[in-house]
Amino acid sequence: MLRALRYVWASPVTLLGVLIALVSRGSGGTLQRAEGVLEVAGGWPARVLRRGFPFSGAVAALTLGHVVVGESLNALAHTRTHERVHVRQFERWGVLLLVLYPLAGLVAWIRGGNPYHDNPFEREARTTELAARSPAEHSRMV
Ligand SMILES: [Zn+2]
């Protein structure tokens, strides 16, 4: 029951992600389901991810509710742990995250940080991603 509510709460953002998934599919992209999330790779949205965004530059993947849009299937696999944190954030905050995320980036920038790298929502995702890596991978990262 609680799990269903998380999907309902995040659904306005998920719907936006589904629209992007349809654009991807219509422009040669691939759709797959993984761990209760619709993953999208390739097509026109992938070109947008490669071009990048202000502050972050090119990104490998982007989460919108229960949809993760990736630059490629390989990018989806490599960013899965990180992007699942953003899925959990959408389950927690719902559509509010579309406002809270840029606000958090603005606060980070006002404090002298980078709006993307110092955004607490990104920090949470990076921390979880690092914790999930094996010790061998950890030592290679430094
Ligand atoms: Zn992120």
Boltz pocket constraint, residues with backbone or C-beta under 6 A from the ligand:
constraints:
  - pocket:
      binder: B
      contacts: [[A, 82], [A, 86], [A, 121], [A, 122], [A, 125]]
      max_distance: 6.0
